[in-house]
């Protein structure tokens, strides 16, 4: 009996103590990982650091110098660099792909509207550069435009129908976002685009209240609403990674930018299905929709003009196909001769 007892006892202890202990350790590790993902500040020891030359040469975002000589700023930016490279790397690689494809189109609008080119990183974080993106607050499209506040403050109110939404169009939505950003910049009476971005994402009333309590101080000296508190360091981190890809080992194969011919707004006499345009151009409907994401994918038709958009809706086609498409639009009765 005693031999049997001593042979069985270790097994009994294993079941009683070791297995629960392993469950506890596993749960602790899982909880730690989840906390790190939810709170990028959980990285107490950064695995990735700033490029050595960055502090010496200086670094700016949207024409605003980032005070990397301050350890608290370095810590906040480094936390976000680690978050992007450790928790969001796969998604970030997709961002860089979409930046290569759609970035030139959006940057041209930013330049035309005299908005800093660095703001290309803002829709990257707000929507993953996906035209059909929808935020938790109800924002839609590239710039997560959506609530009544956005429409009220915009000098160019967007058009939304069953078949079309300006917020999903890369050019129109960027133009709308620029008017909002410029409105907030005038309200702030400041050239600090970091505070303007905060107003864009958290509301100008909230940001004005924060700034009014501590006049004369900039973004890095203020306690901002939660979203702005995280977003600005993450924008700075994303630009640092994007401009120092070799340093961080981020290898993204180059992709060609979206190439198209803009046929202007068309006053159609009847709805134009995108699959018809695809057939005329010898391509597939998805490639035509990617040029015209303002079209609702569930209907897939470019609508006729209405009172909300009396000048019609824009159409983009592959380069070299514009003459053929215009001739067929007239011949098939979509456009008047």
WOHU-V454244 format. One record per backbone hydrogen bond with DSSP energy under -1.0 kcal/mol. CO is the residue of the C=O (numbers start at 1). NH is the residue of the N-H. If there is no record, write none. Layout:
co/nh
CO/NH
CO/NH
This chain:
co/nh
1/5
2/6
3/7
4/8
5/9
8/12
9/13
10/14
11/15
12/16
13/17
14/19
17/21
18/22
19/23
20/24
21/25
22/26
23/27
24/28
25/29
26/30
27/31
28/32
29/33
30/34
31/35
32/36
33/37
34/38
35/39
39/42
40/43
42/44
51/54
53/57
54/58
59/66
61/64
64/61
66/68
67/70
70/74
71/75
72/76
73/77
74/78
75/79
76/80
77/81
78/82
79/83
80/84
81/85
82/86
83/87
83/88
88/92
89/93
90/94
91/95
92/96
93/97
94/98
95/99
96/100
97/101
98/102
99/103
101/258
102/106
103/107
104/108
105/109
106/110
107/111
108/112
109/113
110/115
111/114
116/119
117/120
118/121
119/122
121/125
122/126
123/127
123/129
124/128
127/130
130/133
133/141
135/138
139/135
140/145
141/144
145/140
147/151
148/152
149/153
150/154
159/166
163/296
164/161
165/168
166/169
167/142
169/173
170/174
171/175
172/176
173/177
174/178
175/179
176/180
177/181
178/182
179/183
180/184
181/185
182/186
183/187
184/188
185/190
191/193
192/196
193/197
194/198
195/199
196/200
197/201
198/202
199/203
203/207
204/208
205/209
206/210
207/211
208/212
209/213
214/217
218/221
219/222
225/229
226/230
227/231
228/232
230/234
231/235
232/236
233/237
234/238
235/239
236/240
237/241
238/242
239/243
244/248
245/250
261/317
264/315
266/268
266/313
272/302
273/277
274/278
275/279
276/280
277/281
278/283
284/288
285/289
286/290
292/295
294/165
296/299
296/300
300/274
302/272
309/312
313/266
315/263
317/261
318/321
321/325
322/326
323/327
324/328
325/329
326/330
327/331
328/332
329/334
329/335
330/333
334/269
